[in-house]
Amino acid sequence: MNICFSASRLMKVSEVRRLCQQMRENPALLLATELKAKEELYKRFLQKEKTASASTLAVAN
């Protein structure tokens, strides 16, 4: 199984290796991490849509 991680901060190689090993050994942890990341992205997406629609309404009036 190929998995791609992206980091929100700089990490040491040992940290990345440890995280990858944990994910390989525990697929449930991988699923939980993926769901949390998707939830965060969805929240940001909804927030951007709200601000975009609010600015569009302000321009239209």
N, C-alpha and C positions, 0 to 999 in steps of 0.2 A: 504494500500500500504506500503510495506516495503522498506525503503531507507537506504543505508549505506553510511556514510560520512567518509572520512579520512582527517585528518588535517595535514597541512604542518608545523604547529607550535603548541606549547602547548596553549591550550585555557582554559579559566575558564568555569566552568559548566554553569554559567549564559549565557555566549556567545553561547555555544552549544545549550542550550535550546531555546534561541532567534532565532538562525538560523534555528533550526528544526521547530519552530512555523511558521516562515516566509515561509519556504518551503511547509509546510502543507496547509497554507492559500493561497498560490499563486503558482499553478502548472507551470505557464509560467516562473516564476523565477527559478524553479527547472530545467526546460528544458534548459534555457539559461545557467545556471551554469554547467549542464552536457555537453552541447555542447562546452563550453569554455574549460573544463577539457579535453575532448576528443581531441580537437584541439591541446592543449599543448602536450598531449601524442603523437599524430601523428607527430608533429614537432620534438620531441625528437627521435622518432623512425626513421624518415627520416635522421636526423643528424647522428645517430649511424650507419645507413646503409652506408652513404657516407664515413664516416671515416673507416669503416670496409672494404669497397671495395677499398678505396685508399691504405690502408696498404697491402691488398692482391695483388694489382697490383704492389706495390713496391717490394714485396717479390718475385713475379713471374719473374720480369725482372732481 
